[in-house]
Structure formats: structure tokens, C-alpha cells
Amino acid sequence: MLTFNIAQAEDKTDCAINYARTACKGQETTSYKKCNGQASCTHFAPAASPEACQAEALKACANDRLDVTKSKIITASFKGNALTSKSGQSDFCIDYANKGAEFNQCPEDKKK
């Protein structure tokens, strides 16, 4: 028998993380695959507090497909209330520590 409490179930939808990707040239299909072929979408992350949701949003900025995804804009809300990064930005990726190394690394960006 599968059991869980209501608080656990609510956690899965309290933290909404909005992804907006910019693909490298010619990589739109692969880059947008995580959003069912769209450039932007919302995924839900388990988080018990606004701070935990902020941490999940910052983690969502990670980009390990450097030749596929040029950049991301990540925004988040907790229980319907918009969140900002620690520096007050709506785009959590502005504060992302690895932004310089992981964004704008497409083959066409390296030719400049």
C-alpha cells in the first residue's frame, strides 16, 4: 500500500521553476527537448520553503550542454509568489557562479 502525507504532495507543486532557453544555432530541437520542444516551460521542484525553492532555481541554471544551449533564464515562484535571487534579480542565472563558463559557449560564440 502506498502512503504519503499531504504536505509531501504539496511540496511537489509549491515551487514552480520557469525555464527559458536560447539554443545554439541549429540546436533548437535538442535544446528545447527538456520543454517538450518549446523554448520555455515550467517544472515543479520539491521545496519546503521559499529559500529551498530559490536554491532549486539557482541549480536549474546549470548548463552542461555547452554546444546545444547558449543560455537560460530561470525564474521561480513559491506558492504562487514570485521569488528573486539573493541579489534581488528575477532571473536567477544572473547570480549563477558558473555563468561565464557555461553560457555563450556555442561554436558560433567561440569564433568571435
C-alpha positions in Angstrom: 0.0 0.0 0.0 1.4 3.4 -1.0 1.0 6.1 1.6 2.2 9.7 1.9 1.2 12.8 3.7 -0.5 15.8 2.2 2.5 18.1 3.0 4.8 15.9 0.9 2.3 16.0 -2.0 2.0 19.8 -1.9 5.8 20.3 -1.9 6.0 19.0 -5.4 3.9 21.8 -6.8 4.7 24.7 -4.4 8.0 25.5 -6.2 7.5 26.4 -9.8 10.7 26.9 -11.8 10.3 28.6 -15.2 12.9 27.7 -17.8 13.5 29.9 -20.9 16.3 28.5 -23.1 18.2 30.1 -26.0 19.6 27.4 -28.2 22.9 27.4 -30.1 22.4 27.8 -33.8 20.8 24.8 -35.4 20.4 23.0 -32.0 16.8 24.1 -31.2 15.3 20.6 -31.3 17.9 19.2 -28.9 18.0 22.3 -26.6 14.2 22.5 -26.3 13.7 18.8 -25.8 13.5 19.2 -22.0 10.5 21.5 -22.5 8.7 19.2 -25.0 10.0 21.1 -28.0 9.3 24.6 -26.6 11.8 27.3 -25.8 10.2 27.7 -22.4 8.3 25.7 -19.8 7.6 25.3 -16.1 8.8 22.4 -14.0 8.0 21.8 -10.4 10.6 21.0 -7.7 10.0 19.8 -4.2 10.8 22.6 -1.8 9.5 23.2 1.8 10.3 26.9 1.8 10.9 29.9 -0.4 14.6 29.6 0.4 14.7 26.0 -0.7 12.9 27.0 -3.9 15.4 29.7 -4.5 18.2 27.2 -4.2 16.5 24.8 -6.7 16.1 27.7 -9.1 19.8 28.6 -8.9 20.7 24.9 -9.5 18.4 25.0 -12.6 20.8 27.5 -14.2 23.5 24.8 -14.7 24.3 24.1 -18.3 26.3 21.0 -19.2 25.3 21.1 -22.9 27.6 23.9 -23.9 27.3 23.3 -27.7 23.5 22.9 -27.5 22.1 25.5 -25.1 23.5 29.1 -25.4 21.9 30.4 -22.2 18.9 30.1 -19.8 16.7 32.5 -18.0 15.3 30.9 -14.8 12.6 32.5 -12.8 10.7 30.9 -9.9 7.7 31.2 -7.6 6.7 29.6 -4.3 3.1 29.0 -3.6 2.3 31.5 -6.4 4.5 34.3 -5.1 7.4 35.4 -7.4 10.8 34.9 -6.0 14.0 36.8 -6.6 17.7 35.8 -6.3 19.8 36.8 -3.3 20.8 40.0 -5.2 17.1 40.7 -6.0 17.1 39.6 -9.6 14.1 37.9 -11.2 16.5 35.8 -13.4 18.4 33.5 -11.0 21.0 32.9 -13.7 22.3 36.5 -13.3 23.7 35.3 -10.0 24.8 31.9 -11.2 28.5 31.4 -10.3 29.4 29.4 -13.5 27.5 31.7 -15.9 30.7 32.8 -17.6 31.9 29.3 -18.2 28.6 27.7 -19.1 26.7 30.3 -21.1 27.6 31.7 -24.6 29.9 28.8 -25.3 28.3 27.7 -28.6 30.6 27.1 -31.6 29.5 30.4 -33.2 30.3 32.3 -30.0 33.9 31.0 -30.0 34.5 32.3 -33.5 34.2 35.9 -32.3 
